[in-house]
């Protein structure tokens, strides 16, 4: 089968102001937090034909979170956003310059390598280049899945990705890619509620004069009760005293949940391996209850320090206490295998870093786990919003067989006010398991701490109907709103 890319367009779906502030990473004194992303979601549309003359469309979407992709201080916020958009436009041109392909994997491999090269010559982080590449990768997969009338899981099971398993993983000689997948796609997931650095924990943190009063929960305690939460992702700031004090307060709130599971996320807040080691030891000593219920610690060190071989001794010692996961340090295909040599045991899946790369990391985890070195993938993406971004990520999580994921960027907004009335109607019609209407708005349908996504198992990469393209602004014509 041969395919041809007919056109690619990138739009911006503007989003309303957030209902709550969200803080991550190391904070500098009383300075206001830096701008990390504008109020908009990038949505890509790709039109594809095949050698039989059939036509199909594909979509993908991500928030342009430049402040997470590139944390260097050499560029200001507006400059980082402009550079990211320029990189996305360069990536679009790469895909259009190679319109014909035999398999989605072959097309990804060629374009991804070229985009990484462009990023390197224009002083971008490899993570930013992966973001730009992944936007078009998912739109291609969505279109090819729809062309064949298959869900992304069926597409993978039928080996239409064209993944050359034996070439990439000689140890799996004779093994076809479909055998590495679960028997069926997972369709129910625990949400891991993210607790930002500024989030109110208990009622006294959100006194009457500060309350939003929009009918939705506002404190962590309220969310535990309202959503039936069991899984939590807690941001830490790299300040041991403040982090320990705050973790103690958070534990008092989440311990009320049934058999709570907690993960910590440093977002590169520590540039000192010895200071981080002392924090872990103090965490274990002073908060033993929470420590025992903590599943792993994600990206505590800067991405550069993560890959520093000199940290291996300390990392391996700490990993015996708690598994360590890389996230921002996972900028290219070899990042996770290299981190494993240093002592890390897990890697985050994020569609914005590349679904195919996540598939490769999944296979690597299976190989090493079978050899006696247990490795794992986690689901980490706070910024996903309906429709396209969050639905595609749940479809990916199902194929990767990941049971719980950070999944509540929506609570920093009031439902899905960024969607049109018709999109909301179609979302409720096609995905009654995923969405629910209350107070004239559409929200994620969280019950007993879970999201059910059976309805995503239709033709396409989690996208059952076309977004309202007319309600969006072409990327090149959009003026960023902060």
Rosetta blueprint (number, residue, H / E / L):
1 X L
2 X L
3 X E
4 X E
5 X E
6 X E
7 X E
8 X E
9 X E
10 X E
11 X E
12 X E
13 X E
14 X E
15 X L
16 X L
17 X L
18 X L
19 X L
20 X L
21 X L
22 X L
23 X L
24 X L
25 X L
26 X L
27 X L
28 X L
29 X L
30 X L
31 X L
32 X L
33 X L
34 X L
35 X L
36 X L
37 X L
38 X L
39 X L
40 X E
41 X E
42 X E
43 X E
44 X E
45 X E
46 X E
47 X E
48 X E
49 X E
50 X E
51 X L
52 X L
53 X L
54 X L
55 X E
56 X E
57 X E
58 X E
59 X E
60 X E
61 X E
62 X E
63 X E
64 X L
65 X L
66 X H
67 X H
68 X H
69 X H
70 X L
71 X L
72 X L
73 X L
74 X L
75 X L
76 X L
77 X H
78 X H
79 X H
80 X H
81 X H
82 X H
83 X H
84 X H
85 X H
86 X H
87 X H
88 X H
89 X H
90 X H
91 X H
92 X H
93 X H
94 X H
95 X H
96 X H
97 X H
98 X L
99 X L
100 X E
101 X E
102 X L
103 X L
104 X H
105 X H
106 X H
107 X H
108 X H
109 X H
110 X H
111 X H
112 X H
113 X H
114 X H
115 X H
116 X H
117 X H
118 X H
119 X H
120 X H
121 X H
122 X L
123 X L
124 X L
125 X L
126 X H
127 X H
128 X H
129 X H
130 X H
131 X H
132 X H
133 X H
134 X H
135 X H
136 X H
137 X H
138 X H
139 X H
140 X H
141 X H
142 X H
143 X H
144 X H
145 X H
146 X H
147 X H
148 X H
149 X L
150 X L
151 X E
152 X H
153 X H
154 X H
155 X H
156 X H
157 X H
158 X L
159 X L
160 X L
161 X L
162 X L
163 X L
164 X L
165 X H
166 X H
167 X H
168 X H
169 X L
170 X H
171 X H
172 X H
173 X L
174 X L
175 X L
176 X L
177 X H
178 X H
179 X H
180 X H
181 X L
182 X L
183 X L
184 X L
185 X L
186 X L
187 X L
188 X E
189 X E
190 X E
191 X E
192 X E
193 X E
194 X E
195 X E
196 X L
197 X L
198 X L
199 X L
200 X L
201 X L
202 X L
203 X H
204 X H
205 X H
206 X L
207 X L
208 X H
209 X H
210 X H
211 X L
212 X L
213 X L
214 X L
215 X L
216 X L
217 X L
218 X L
219 X L
220 X H
221 X H
222 X H
223 X H
224 X H
225 X H
226 X H
227 X H
228 X L
229 X L
230 X L
231 X E
232 X E
233 X E
234 X E
235 X E
236 X L
237 X L
238 X L
239 X L
240 X H
241 X H
242 X H
243 X H
244 X H
245 X H
246 X H
247 X H
248 X H
249 X H
250 X H
251 X H
252 X H
253 X H
254 X H
255 X L
256 X L
257 X L
258 X L
259 X L
260 X L
261 X E
262 X E
263 X E
264 X E
265 X E
266 X L
267 X L
268 X L
269 X L
270 X E
271 X L
272 X L
273 X H
274 X H
275 X H
276 X H
277 X H
278 X H
279 X H
280 X H
281 X H
282 X H
283 X H
284 X H
285 X H
286 X H
287 X L
288 X H
289 X H
290 X H
291 X H
292 X H
293 X L
294 X E
295 X E
296 X E
297 X E
298 X E
299 X L
300 X L
301 X E
302 X L
303 X H
304 X H
305 X H
306 X H
307 X L
308 X L
309 X H
310 X H
311 X H
312 X H
313 X H
314 X H
315 X H
316 X H
317 X H
318 X H
319 X H
320 X L
321 X L
322 X L
323 X E
324 X E
325 X E
326 X E
327 X L
328 X L
329 X L
330 X L
331 X L
332 X L
333 X L
334 X L
335 X H
336 X H
337 X H
338 X H
339 X H
340 X H
341 X H
342 X H
343 X L
344 X L
345 X L
346 X E
347 X E
348 X E
349 X E
350 X L
351 X H
352 X H
353 X H
354 X L
355 X H
356 X H
357 X H
358 X H
359 X H
360 X H
361 X H
362 X H
363 X H
364 X H
365 X H
366 X H
367 X H
368 X H
369 X H
370 X H
371 X L
372 X L
373 X L
374 X L
375 X L
376 X E
377 X E
378 X E
379 X E
380 X E
381 X L
382 X L
383 X L
384 X L
385 X L
386 X L
387 X L
388 X H
389 X H
390 X H
391 X H
392 X H
393 X H
394 X H
395 X H
396 X H
397 X H
398 X H
399 X H
400 X H
401 X L
402 X L
403 X L
404 X E
405 X E
406 X E
407 X L
408 X L
409 X H
410 X H
411 X H
412 X H
413 X L
414 X L
415 X L
416 X L
417 X L
418 X L
419 X L
420 X L
421 X H
422 X H
423 X H
424 X H
425 X H
426 X H
427 X H
428 X H
429 X H
430 X H
431 X L
432 X L
433 X L
434 X L
435 X E
436 X E
437 X E
438 X E
439 X L
440 X L
441 X E
442 X E
443 X E
444 X E
445 X L
446 X L
447 X E
448 X L
449 X L
450 X E
451 X E
452 X E
453 X L
454 X H
455 X H
456 X H
457 X L
458 X L
459 X L
460 X E
461 X L
462 X L
463 X L
464 X L
465 X L
466 X L
467 X L
468 X L
469 X H
470 X H
471 X H
472 X L
473 X E
474 X E
475 X H
476 X H
477 X H
478 X L
479 X L
480 X L
481 X L
482 X L
